[in-house]
Structure formats: structure tokens, C-alpha cells
Amino acid sequence: MTTLFDTYQLGGLTLPNRVVMAPMTRVRAAEGGLATPSMATYYAQRATAGLIVTEGVQPSLIGQSNPGTPGLYTDEQVAAWRPVTAAVHANGGRLFAQIMHGGRVSHPETIGMQPAGPSALPAAGLVFTPSGRQPAPLPRALDLAEIPEHAESYADAGRRAVEAGFDGVELHGANGYLISQFLSSNANLRTDRYGGSIANRIRFAVEATEATVAAIGAAKTGIRLSPGATFWGVEESDVLELYTALLSELARLEVAYIHLEATADEEILLELRRAWPGTLIMNPVVPMGPKLVGRTEADHWLGLGAELISFGRAFIANPDLVERLRNALPMAPVEEDTYYQGGDTGYLTYPAYQYSA
């Protein structure tokens, strides 16, 4: 019977266990979207994970969603990431960069221009800006002729990620950001080849993935998806048909993995498991929901056929999460008010488990 602590071959990487650190925004980057020494320490502390997926990394200035997030579109950003990847590798870890284009989930105060998305429809809710949370602004609709350059931006960031020492990249196709906006039936009201039918709504996701695979190889390319999720006001009609069609195209591209969030009924998620012939990373709980992933949820999905299980918030307060899971040790609670506050408190200050003398 498969356990969390069995090894797994993911492309050219041998993972020592099935535990994946999920991507989580922590807004600790320096000005100019530069990674920092503290970020190197943070990820290196968690290098016992089978695989780490970083926080969302913007592939362009217009792709930035939140202030304080890192990028992978300048030479300076590549240079800043190298000590991070080196620190993780020195500790025996493996690291993918999550490439995240925010699309309409951004603000002029953050990026200095009007955000853009599939259609001129604002996201629901308040977005983060340098001066605090504000209502999501009206984005401009992307011109048909410029859509390919936004798809290509994921590939450009992928090339830079490999140059910076990452083992691969994960495209952020979930949670209401740009790829998710194109998949949506209410954020995407286009009447051209990128909107309307399922074949058209999956086109941007496929083109972004295809470009990244061509740039760095399928074995170094994964994608995260949130079927049926409603983050930032997106809605999706025909969820099972939409994602079955998308998975068929991703299977053709032979990507390293898909990373699913538990944002749909388990019956739908199981249908998608059956439709996907490759590696599945499963995040068994809704992101930012009341429940944390634990052994019960992880073992449940390993039993249902997931190869790898991702843990989010549990990794924030427990840098030695793999050991705690392996030995049934108590979990430290996370301090939620430190998620996005910046600085090292609540970032580097969680210790490994202290055994009694």
C-alpha cells in the first residue's frame, strides 16, 4: 500500500517522499520583485519535502497581482533566485517555481498600469495594493493580437526559472488568476477563438502550457487547477466537461503533473483522476478554508489514486512537516496575522520539533 513516505519518480527527479509543499503567497520579496536571503532560508528550512512549489512568481510586470511578490522576467530577478535554489539543493531538496499571471486580479497602484484580462469585467472583492486593500478595478480586455505574448510569458519565465536553478515550473491555472479567467464562463465573455465554447475557453491554458513545454521540456512543466472554484468571482459552466477536455490536451503534451485543489465534489475529482493518465498532485482541502491537510486527508487521496499530496498552511508553522507526519508528532499552530506582514517573524521563526531530553 502506498504511503506518504515512499519514493516517487517525477520526470528526472527522484522524490524521497510523496509530500509536496504547496505554493503560498508570503509577500517577502524586495523591491523590483527580487528574491531575498530570507526567502532562501525559508525554502531551505522545508527542503525535506519531496517537492517544493514556490509562491506565485509573476512572469511580467502586468502579470503581478500583489505587492511584494517576486518575479522571473529580468536578469536581476534570475540572479536573486539563484541563492534560493542553491540553498534548497544544498539541503537535498527539489524546487519548482509557480508562474502566476494575475490578469484582472491586480491594481494600477501595484503595476503602474490598468490590469488586463479576457474581458473588461472586474474581479469580485478587494485586491491588495501598496496602500491597502481596494476594490478590484475594471481591467481592459486583451486584444486578440496580444494574447499570444501573454501565453508566451509563462514560457519566458520558465526559461528564466531553469537559468536560475529551479528544477521546473508549475503554471498557476487556478484560483481566479489569468488562466482561470480564460477557463471561466463569466470572466471570459469573448466571442473570438478564446471564448464561448469549451474548446475556445481552454485554448489559452493549452497555449501557455504548450509554449512552456517547448521552452523547457514537459518533464519540467506542471500546472495547478481548481475545478469549479469561485475565487475572485469566477464561475465555470460544465466543469467536468471543461476539465476533461483540458486534461486531454495536457496529456497530449505529457506534462510532468497536474496539481488539483479540492474545489469540486469528490465525484468530479475522481472522474478527473480517471481521465488523467499522468502524475496527480492532490491538495485535499479548499485553499484558505477552515481545514488543514493532515494524514487522514492525505491517506484518503493516496488511496484514491493520487501519487503526491500537497500541504499548504501546515508547512508555514512546521518546517519539519515531513518528520512530524512520519512520527505522528504534534503540529505547531500557524499565526495567521503574519501571513503577509513582511519581515522574518512568522516566516523564519517557526522551530523544528523540540524533543524532550
N, C-alpha and C positions, 0 to 999 in steps of 0.2 A: 504494500500500500504506500502511495506517495506521501511524503511528509514535507513540511516546510524546510527541512534541513538536508534534503537530498540535493545533490549537484544537478546542474542543468546546462546543456549546451545551447547557447543563444548565438547563432551565427558563428563567428570565430572566437567567441568568449565562453570560457568555462565558468559558470556561476557556482560558487561554493554552497549556495543555498537558494531557496525559492522566494526569499524576502526581497521586495523591491521598495525603495524609498520613493514615495510619490512626489511629484512636483508640487511645491508650495511657495507662494509669493512671500518674501520676507522683507522686501524694500530696504536692503542694506547696501546697495551699490553706491559708488561715489559719483560725483558729477561727471557727465559725459557717458553715463552707462557703463562705468568701469567696475570690474570685479575688484575685491579688496583682500588684504591679508586675512581679515576676519572671516570672509567667505571661504577662504582656503581652509582655515581651521575648522569651521562649521561642517563642511562636507567631509574633511578628513576624519573628524570625530565619528562619522557614521559610515566609514568605509567597510565595515563588516557586512553591510547589506550585500546581497547577491548582485544588485544593480541599484545605482542611484540615478534618479532623473531629477535634474535641477529645477529650480524655479523657472517660470516663463522668461525667455530671453527674446527681446524684440529683434526682428530681422531688418528693421529700418526705423527711422525717426517717426514716420507716420504710423508705424505699427506699434508704437509704445502705448500701453494702456495706462499704467500707473507711474507716478513719480518714484524715483529711487530704484527703478528696476534696471538690470543690466542688459547690454546689447551685444550683438555679434555682427556689426556692419561697418566697423572701422578697424584699421590696423592697431590702434591703441587699445581697443577692446579685446582683440585677439591676444595682444601681449599681456593684458591684465588677467586674462583667463589662464594663461599658461601655468602660473604658480598654483592655481586651484587644481587643475588636472594633475599636475605633478605631485601635489600633496596627497591627493586621493590615491594615485597609483603607488606612491611610496608606502602607503598604509595597506596596500594589497587590494584596493577597490577598483570598481569599474563605473564609468560615469557617462551618461547621455545628457546632452543639453536639450531642454524642451524649447522649441521655437514657437513663439507665441505672437501672433499679429492681432492686436486688439480690435481692429476695424472700427466700428462705431462706438465701442466702449473706450472712450478717451475724452480729451478735452483740450481746447486751444491753449489753456494755461499750461498744460503739460507738454504739448508738442509744438506750440507756436503756429499752428495752422488748424483748419477745420478737419475733424476726423472724416474718414470715408468708409462707406460700407456698400453692400449690394444695392440698397435703395435709400432714398432720403427719408428715413424713419428713425427716430431716436430710440435708444435703448431705454428700458424701464429702470427707474431707480436713480440713486446718487452715485456719481463716479468720484474717484479720488483725484484731487488736484493739489498743486503746491500750497494753495491757500485753504485747504479743507475740502470736504465733500460738497459737491454741487450737482444739480440736476444734469442728467446726460444731455449733451447738446444735439442739435439737429445735424446729422452728418450729410455730406454731399454723396450722391450716388456715383460710384465709379463709372467712368466712361468705358465703353466696351473695349476700346483700343488699349487701355491701361491695365486691364485685368491681368493679362499675362505677366506683366512685370511684377505684380503683387504675388502671383503664384511662384514666379522665379525667385522672389526674395527669400523664400524658405530654402531653396537650393543654395543660394548665395551664402546664407547663414550657415547652412550645413557644411559648405566648403571651409568656411572660416572656423567652424567648430572643430573639424578634423585638424586643421592647421594649428589650432590652439591646444590640441592634445586630447580632445574628447574621443570616446570610443564609438560614438554615434549620436544621433539626434532623434527626438520624438516631436512630431508635428502636433501642435495643440489644435485638435479638431473638435474640442468640446466646450461646454460651459458658456456659450453665447458669444464667443470671440469670432474672428473673421470667417474661418472655415465653417464654423457652426452657423453663422449668419447666412451663408450661402445655402446650407442644407435646409434652413428654416423655410416654412411656408408662410410666415407672417413678417419676417425681417427682410425677406427676399421676394419682392414683387416684380422682378424683372420680366420682360416679355421677349428677351432675346435668348441666345443659346445657353445662358447661365440661369434662367429662371423658368418657373412653371412646372414642367414635368419632372419626375424623379431623375430621369437621365440628365436633365439640364441642371438640376439642383446639386447633384453630386459632382458635376464637371469640375468645379474649382478645386474641390478636395482631391480629386484624381489628378488634375494637372499639377497641383502643388507637390503631391507625393511623387508623381512621375518625374518631375524636374529634380527632386531631391535624390531619388534613386539613381537617375542618370549622373548626378554630380558626385555622389559619394558611395553608391552601391546599396543594394537592397538590404544586405546584412547589417548595415549601419543605420537603417531608417525604420522607425516605428511611428505609430500615430495613436493619439488618445481621443476617445469618442464618448459622448454622453447621450445615448439614445433616449429620446423623449423628454429630455431635460428642459426646464423653462428659465434657466439663468438669464438675467438681463432682459427678460421679456420675450425670449424666442419661443416659438412653438413649431412643432413638426407634425405634419399630417402623414398618415400611412407609415408609421415608424418602422414596423417590421419590414415592409417592402423597401423603404428608403435605405435602411442599413443593410439589408440583404443584397441590394444592388451595389451599394458601396463596397461591401466586403468582397463581392465577386471581382470587382475591379482591383482591389488591393491584393487579392490572391493572385491575380494575373501578374501583378508587379512583384510578387514574392517578398513583401516587406518582412522585416525581422519579427514584428509582433503588432498586434492591436492591443490597446490598453482601454478596457471598458470600465466605466463607472456604473454603479448600481442605481441608475436613474430611471429604469423601466421595470415593469413587473418581471419577476424571475422567469416566467414562462417565455417572455420575449427574449430575455438574455440567454436562455437555454437554446432557443431557436437560432440565435446568432452564434452561439458556441458551435452548434451543429453545422452552421453554414460556413464557418471559418476553418480552413484546413491547417492553419499555422499556429504559432505560439500565441496564447492568450494570457495577458496580464489582467487580473481581475481586481478591481478595487471594490470590496463587498459592501460598502456603505455609501450613502449620499454625501458628497463633499460638503463640509461645514454643517452637517446635520448633527443631531444630538448624540449619535452613537459613534464610538471609535472602533476601528478594526482590531479584533483580538484573535486568539487561537480558535475560538468557536467559529467565527465567520470565515477565517482563513481555511480551516479544515473542511468546512462545508463546501467551499468553492473548489478546493483541490479535489474533493470527492465528485464534484460535478464536471470535472474535466479541465479546469484552469491549470496551466502549467506554473504560473507565477502569481503571487499575491502582493498587491501594493498596500503599504501602510503610510498614512499621512501624518496627522497630528501626533500620533503616538511616537513618531521619530523626533519630534521637536523636543520633548521633555526627556526622552530616553535615547541618548546617542548610542548606547549599547543595547538597542532593542533586540537584536538577534539573540544575544546571550540571555536576556530576560525572558524571551519567548521559549528558548530552548530549555531553560531551567525553572520555568514557572515562577519567576521572581516577581515581586510587586512592581507595578508601573508607577512612575512619578507622574503627578498631575501637571498639565500644561497651564502656564499663565497666559490667558487669552489676551490680556491687555498689552502684552509685549510682542504680539504677532508682527505688528507693523510700526513699532515705535522707533526703530533705528537703534544703533548702539549695540554693545555686546551683552547687556543684561537681557536675560530671556532668549539669548541667542547662543552664546558660548558658555553660559554659566550653569547649565544642567550637568551634574556629575554622572559618571558611571555608577552602577550599583555598589554600595559600600557593604561588603561582607563583614560580619562580626568577627572579632579577633578570637 
